[in-house]
Amino acid sequence: MEGFRHVTPIQMRFRDLDMFGHVNNTVIMTYIETARIHYLIDLGLRSPQANWKDVAFILAHLDCDFRKPIFYGQQVEVGSRIVEIKNSSLRMAHRVETDGELAAEGYDILVYYDYAASRSLSLSPEIRARIEAFERSNV
């Protein structure tokens, strides 16, 4: 997937379909969620066993444009990349493809958050460096 170094294959389930026979738009948002979590885990920015006591990323905003329906049996992949790093937040872009064609695209904003203290935290230099090294190698 051009422009995305991190690509998550999605295992579509029959229950993802709605009464019109295509993947429901809300389910596409869960595909993006799955890709977002895989990205964070793969870069070592989130533990697979994260819980409310941890410092982790919290979803602050999600936006998606749906371009074409996804039908059962199609191959689905979600490309994810971080396109902006701020003091305590990240902006991630996502591209959902079916059989190599654009089906949806969007972005989300994640805030680095201390759940126990109920407040956002500044991103550490280590986190910034890890993201920048990964994304720079995407160019």
C-alpha positions, 0 to 999 in steps of 0.5 A: 500500500503506497505511502504506508509502511505499516499495513494490517490485514483484516480478517472479515467476519460474516457478522460484519455485514449489514442488511444491505450485504456490505460491511457496515460503516461502524465496523470499518471504524473497528478495522481502523481501531484494530490497525491503530492498536497493531501499529502502537504495539508493533512500534512498542508504544503500547503493551498488548496487556495495557490496562487503565493503570497504565500510561497509554494513548487514548482516542480523542477524535476519529474521522472517516470518509467512506469511498466504496462498499466492502463485500464479504470475501474481499481482501481488506487491509488498513494502512496506518501512519503518524502524520503529525506529532504534537506535545501530547498528541499524535495524528494518525492517517489510515487508508482502508483498501479492498482488493487493492482499491480505496474503500475508506480513509480517515484519521484519528487523534491520540492523546498520551494519557495517564489514566491513574492521574486522569491527565495528558502527558507530554510525549517523551523524546524516546517516543518521538524518536521511535515514531520519527525513525519508523515513519522516516524510513517510509519515505 
